[in-house]
Amino acid sequence: MTNFSTIYKLSVVALTCCFQVLLVGASSSSCPVLECWFVQEKVGRGGGLTGATSQEKSLLHIRTDAHSQDAASQKTPTDINPDRVYYVTDPAASLCHHSLNPPRGSIKKPQCEINPFLPQPSTLTWVASLTDSALSPIYLQADWFSAAFQGLNEQLGVSTIMRAPTGSKEHSVILSVTSKTVSVKSRLGEPVLLDCGFWADPASPLSGSGFAVEWRYQFRGNGRLVVAYDGKTDRVADTQEEGATLDFEGLHEKGNASLILQKAKVHHTGTYICSVYLPYLLAQVAVDLEIVEPPSLAIHPSPLPLAVAGQTLDVQCEASGFAPLTLELSWEFKGADGKSRPLGSGRVTGHRQAWDGTYSQSTRLELDTSKLDLGSGGEVTCVAVHPGGTRRASATLSVIGFSTPSIEDSMAMVGVALVLYGLIKFVSWTFSSSGSDGADKQDKKEK
Ligand SMILES: *[C@@H]1O[C@H](CO)[C@@H](O)[C@H](O)[C@H]1NC(C)=O
């Protein structure tokens, strides 16, 4: 009986476990319910925009199919105004990525902001052709939102344009732009891919009549056009940028708008904005690129000259070819005992910038062989700590005429002393035996 109940209990436990696994699995593959900041410009007393913005919490139930009901069954948190709860249909499932759908109860949440959007034709040369022909303006008369999402892994960025019939809270994604590499690091000289892809609802009258893609660069207030492409007339705009291109085949076939930089250079560090245009619509995601190159190190003079004990030796370490300008230089010494100890940072110079934008900086160490207790020498190492990695360079230091005797030296000295003593004794004995009695007497007196 007890056996049976134990087996029964165990199987219940096992079943419950299985069920939980199934439930967790199901919920992580489904589309999220996202908390979003609804941000809009405040309307002033006179009816105009005051320039200030208001923020309200809102809730987006995401689904891939307008007819699915499971999203609607969830409860709304009490701090969210029921008027700000929306049902978003996203057939491409761009918003169903797992990094936008954290496990329930997790503290970190994906970021999301939603704003009212006003469809309008663009006057940019590479976009203007999209609105050449008259389109259905009735379709544009609706509630339009733009929404921007940031995934938990800090690698996913999605931006969407959504439309709902006026007054309805059921929105459909019409255009979405996604980047899976929101933050990119690259070594110097390597090819770089900044990911960007878009999806346009084929059922929308705005899709199928062309698109345009634009990559813009921004860094500390400076901006420039990198690539612009009119997909309707298949024309690339003239830009100053060299070695930047798109995969045009992938762009037309799969909406792959990724930017390819053939060779990473220091001045490529910055923010790149991928903008995708449909007629009257625009969605964009930003991608940060940082070029990180660790320094090369060289020690001068090389090899180090022999140092005489008590002498001061000047050693220099030059770090070059690195970016960004974040470097910590220091020195270490490893003696005959094999233990490393720090010698400080030395005298660090200001930095210089080379033609290719990389930096160099050096440090000078005064090795005072009398003070630093360096023994008979060892290994002097220059250490450079950089975001691209830690680099080391070493040189061998030999100190000669070094004052504290070693054990072998002491034993040799004792031996020499003994031999000398013996020699003196022998010489004095030879002299005294062949010398006068007076000398003998004197000898006895001494004794
Ligand atoms: C987009 O195109 C680039 C360049 O051809 C390629 O490396 C990348 O894998 C493509 N991305 C996707 C999602 O197809």
The ligand as a Gaussian input file, in Angstrom:
#p B3LYP/6-31G(d) Opt

LIG

0 1
 C       22.092000      40.230000     -45.524000
 O       23.113000      40.417000     -46.470000
 C       24.430000      40.263000     -45.995000
 C       25.395000      40.615000     -47.109000
 O       25.142000      39.876000     -48.262000
 C       24.635000      38.860000     -45.459000
 O       25.929000      38.698000     -44.952000
 C       23.603000      38.602000     -44.372000
 O       23.727000      37.281000     -43.895000
 C       22.202000      38.845000     -44.895000
 N       21.249000      38.722000     -43.794000
 C       20.196000      37.957000     -43.836000
 C       19.334000      37.936000     -42.647000
 O       19.923000      37.307000     -44.831000

